[in-house]
Amino acid sequence: MAEKTFHVEVVAADEELYSGMATFVIAQTTVGELGVLANHEPLLGQLVPGGFVVIVAEDGTRRSAAVQGGFLSVTGESVTVLAEAAQWAEGIDPTAEKAAMEVADPGSDEYNRAHSRLVAAEHAGK
């Protein structure tokens, strides 16, 4: 039996990162990590600074993005991620992000960005 799909959009302030069909989405909100399948109950969540979003596309491809704040809107038919800033995990150097976290103050914008990129890179490989 084919998995049910739904439309997903990931939009940052300066670009649209993704628009397509997916079978699963994971996002970090201020109330915890959230997994979304088709026909999920509607909700609006605030994304954490230094968080990530994972999308499992209709073809099974798994993509992960580092996101810096914003909102997650879920309806029964779609998920929209409106991020202040977002970056796909491909091309992120985990070693460089760990080094950036070591020199930044915890909770600072620099720390949150490095943490976000590191976690997104780790989720991309799963």
C-alpha positions as CSV (number, residue, x, y, z in Angstrom):
1,M,0.0,0.0,0.0
2,A,1.4,3.4,-1.0
3,E,2.0,5.9,1.8
4,K,-0.3,8.9,1.9
5,T,1.3,12.1,0.8
6,F,0.7,15.8,1.5
7,H,2.1,19.1,0.1
8,V,5.1,20.6,1.9
9,E,6.6,24.1,1.4
10,V,9.8,25.4,3.1
11,V,10.2,29.1,2.7
12,A,12.9,31.3,4.1
13,A,12.8,35.1,4.0
14,D,15.0,35.2,0.9
15,E,14.0,32.0,-1.0
16,E,11.8,29.0,-1.4
17,L,13.8,25.9,-0.5
18,Y,11.2,23.2,-1.2
19,S,7.8,22.8,-2.7
20,G,6.5,19.2,-3.3
21,M,4.8,16.1,-2.0
22,A,6.1,14.3,1.1
23,T,5.1,11.4,3.3
24,F,6.6,12.7,6.6
25,V,8.0,15.9,8.1
26,I,9.9,16.4,11.4
27,A,10.3,19.9,12.9
28,Q,11.6,21.3,16.1
29,T,9.1,23.6,17.7
30,T,9.2,25.5,21.0
31,V,7.1,22.7,22.6
32,G,9.2,19.8,21.3
33,E,10.1,17.8,18.2
34,L,7.0,17.1,16.0
35,G,6.4,14.5,13.4
36,V,3.7,15.1,10.8
37,L,2.0,12.5,8.6
38,A,-0.8,13.0,6.1
39,N,-4.2,14.1,7.7
40,H,-2.5,15.5,10.8
41,E,-4.6,17.7,13.0
42,P,-4.2,21.3,12.2
43,L,-1.8,23.3,14.3
44,L,0.5,26.3,14.3
45,G,3.9,26.0,16.0
46,Q,6.8,28.3,16.6
47,L,10.1,26.9,15.3
48,V,13.1,27.0,17.7
49,P,16.2,29.1,16.9
50,G,18.9,26.7,15.9
51,G,16.5,24.0,14.9
52,F,16.0,21.7,11.9
53,V,13.3,20.3,9.6
54,V,13.4,16.9,7.9
55,I,11.3,16.1,4.9
56,V,10.8,12.6,3.5
57,A,9.7,13.2,-0.1
58,E,7.2,11.1,-2.0
59,D,10.0,9.1,-3.7
60,G,11.6,8.3,-0.2
61,T,14.4,10.9,-0.5
62,R,15.2,12.3,2.9
63,R,16.3,16.0,3.1
64,S,17.2,18.0,6.2
65,A,17.5,21.8,6.6
66,A,18.8,24.0,9.3
67,V,16.2,26.6,10.2
68,Q,16.5,29.7,12.3
69,G,13.2,30.5,13.9
70,G,9.9,31.1,12.2
71,F,6.6,29.1,12.1
72,L,5.2,25.7,11.2
73,S,1.6,25.6,9.8
74,V,0.0,22.2,9.5
75,T,-3.4,21.4,7.9
76,G,-4.8,18.0,7.0
77,E,-3.5,18.5,3.5
78,S,-0.3,20.5,3.8
79,V,2.7,21.6,5.9
80,T,4.2,25.1,5.5
81,V,7.5,26.0,7.1
82,L,8.1,29.8,7.2
83,A,11.6,30.2,8.5
84,E,13.5,33.4,9.2
85,A,16.5,31.7,7.5
86,A,17.1,28.1,6.2
87,Q,19.8,26.1,4.6
88,W,19.9,22.6,3.2
89,A,22.2,20.2,5.1
90,E,24.1,19.2,2.0
91,G,27.5,20.9,2.0
92,I,27.5,21.6,5.8
93,D,30.8,20.7,7.4
94,P,30.0,19.2,10.9
95,T,33.6,19.7,12.1
96,A,33.5,23.4,11.3
97,E,30.1,23.8,13.0
98,K,31.3,22.0,16.2
99,A,34.3,24.4,16.2
100,A,32.0,27.4,15.8
101,M,29.8,26.2,18.7
102,E,32.9,25.8,21.0
103,V,33.8,29.5,20.6
104,A,30.3,31.0,20.6
105,D,28.3,31.8,23.8
106,P,25.5,29.3,24.3
107,G,22.2,30.8,23.2
108,S,23.8,33.4,21.0
109,D,22.8,33.7,17.3
110,E,26.2,32.3,16.2
111,Y,25.8,29.3,18.6
112,N,22.2,28.7,17.4
113,R,23.2,28.8,13.7
114,A,26.1,26.4,14.2
115,H,23.9,24.1,16.3
116,S,21.2,24.1,13.7
117,R,23.6,23.3,10.9
118,L,25.2,20.5,12.9
119,V,21.9,18.9,13.8
120,A,20.6,19.2,10.2
121,A,23.7,17.6,8.9
122,E,23.4,14.7,11.4
123,H,19.7,14.1,10.4
124,A,20.6,14.2,6.7
125,G,22.6,11.0,7.1
126,K,19.9,9.0,8.8
